[in-house]
Amino acid sequence: MLAALLPAVAALASCHSYHVDTTVQNHTGGPIKQLEVDYPSASFGINSLEAGAIFHYRIQIRSDGQLKVQYTDGSGHQPQIDGPTLMERQEGSLEIELLPGGKAEFHPRLNPQY
C-alpha cells in the first residue's frame, strides 16, 4: 500500500508553486500614473495609484534578474528605479515603498536566499 502512495506524494511535492506576494505603497506625496514593475521574465502594473494607496500583486519568479520600477508622477517626471536582484524559485513577500523624489525602498522577505 505504501509503495502505491509514493509516486503520488512525489508528484505533489514536485508541483510546488513558488510565488511572491508583492505590495506597492505610494508614499510619494501625490498620485502616480502608469506604474510598471518589471521582474525576471514578466511585469505587472496599474494605470494609477493615489497617494497613500497600496497595490497588491502575486508574482512567480521564473528566472534570475533585477527588479525595476517606473511610473509617472504628478509633474510628469518618470522615475526609473532599480530594485533587488531576484532569483528563480524564490518565494515569500516583497514590499516596494515609493518615496518622494523618485526614490524607493525595497523590503524583500524571500526564501531561499542566494
C-alpha positions in Angstrom: 0.0 0.0 0.0 2.8 2.4 0.9 4.6 1.7 -2.3 1.5 2.7 -4.3 1.3 6.1 -2.5 4.9 7.1 -3.0 4.5 8.2 -6.7 1.5 10.3 -5.8 3.3 12.0 -3.0 6.4 12.6 -5.2 4.2 14.2 -7.9 2.6 16.5 -5.4 5.9 17.6 -4.0 7.3 18.5 -7.4 4.2 20.6 -8.2 5.0 23.3 -5.6 4.1 26.7 -7.0 6.6 29.4 -5.9 5.1 32.8 -5.6 6.0 36.2 -4.1 3.2 38.4 -2.6 4.2 41.9 -3.8 2.9 45.1 -2.3 3.5 48.6 -3.8 2.9 51.5 -1.4 2.6 55.1 -2.8 4.3 57.4 -0.3 5.4 59.9 -2.9 3.0 62.6 -1.6 0.8 62.6 -4.7 -0.9 60.3 -7.2 1.1 58.4 -9.8 0.2 57.1 -13.2 1.4 54.2 -15.4 3.1 52.2 -12.6 5.1 49.3 -14.0 7.1 46.7 -12.1 9.4 44.6 -14.2 10.8 41.4 -12.7 12.6 38.5 -14.3 10.5 37.1 -17.2 7.5 39.3 -16.6 5.9 42.5 -15.4 2.8 44.0 -13.8 1.3 47.4 -13.4 -1.6 49.6 -12.8 -2.9 52.8 -14.6 -3.0 54.9 -11.4 -2.3 54.8 -7.7 -3.5 57.5 -5.4 -1.2 59.0 -2.7 -1.2 56.6 0.3 -2.7 53.8 -1.6 -1.5 50.2 -1.7 -1.5 47.8 -4.6 -1.1 44.0 -4.2 0.0 41.6 -6.8 1.3 38.0 -6.7 4.2 37.1 -9.0 6.2 34.0 -9.9 10.0 34.4 -10.5 10.9 32.2 -13.4 14.5 33.3 -14.0 17.2 35.4 -12.3 17.4 39.2 -12.7 16.9 42.6 -11.3 13.5 44.1 -10.4 12.8 47.6 -11.9 10.1 50.1 -11.1 8.9 53.0 -13.2 6.0 55.4 -13.0 4.9 58.9 -14.0 4.5 61.4 -11.1 2.1 64.3 -10.9 4.6 66.7 -12.5 5.2 64.4 -15.5 8.6 63.0 -14.3 9.2 59.4 -15.0 11.5 57.9 -12.3 13.1 54.6 -13.1 14.3 52.8 -10.0 16.5 49.6 -9.8 15.4 47.2 -7.1 16.9 44.0 -5.7 18.1 41.1 -7.7 15.6 38.2 -7.7 16.4 34.5 -8.2 14.3 31.8 -9.8 12.2 29.9 -7.2 12.3 32.5 -4.5 9.1 32.9 -2.6 7.8 35.0 0.2 6.9 38.7 0.2 8.3 41.9 -1.2 7.3 45.4 -0.2 8.0 48.3 -2.5 7.7 51.7 -0.9 7.6 54.5 -3.4 9.0 57.7 -1.8 9.2 61.4 -2.8 11.9 62.5 -5.2 11.7 59.4 -7.4 13.2 57.2 -4.7 12.0 53.8 -3.3 12.8 51.4 -0.5 12.5 47.6 -1.1 11.8 45.2 1.8 12.2 41.6 0.5 11.4 38.7 2.7 12.3 35.9 0.3 13.4 32.3 0.6 15.6 30.7 -0.4 18.2 33.5 0.0 21.0 33.1 -2.5 
